[in-house]
């Protein structure tokens, strides 16, 4: 089991701003903010880039957890 954290917590743990992350992965600040706030889901490619920069496993990010109900 992975420790679950918010995307903003992972970014803050690395000491990065939203602007630094969005520039590193070459997306707009607004798009990154929408991803971080859970408004928009990133493509797999962008999600992997974010995880690489933040040094986290994608399964650790709360906003990207599977929200489907399991029986």
Residue pairs with C-beta under 8 A, 6 or more apart in sequence:
2 57
2 59
2 60
3 60
4 60
4 61
4 62
4 65
5 13
5 56
5 60
5 61
5 62
6 61
6 62
6 63
7 35
7 36
7 50
7 54
7 61
7 62
7 63
8 36
10 54
10 56
10 60
10 61
11 17
11 18
11 21
11 36
11 54
13 54
14 53
14 54
14 55
16 53
16 54
18 29
18 32
18 33
18 36
19 29
21 32
21 50
21 53
21 54
22 28
22 29
22 31
22 32
24 49
24 53
25 32
25 46
25 49
25 50
25 53
27 46
31 40
34 40
35 41
35 42
35 46
35 50
35 63
36 63
38 63
41 64
42 50
42 64
47 58
47 64
48 58
51 57
51 58
51 61
58 64
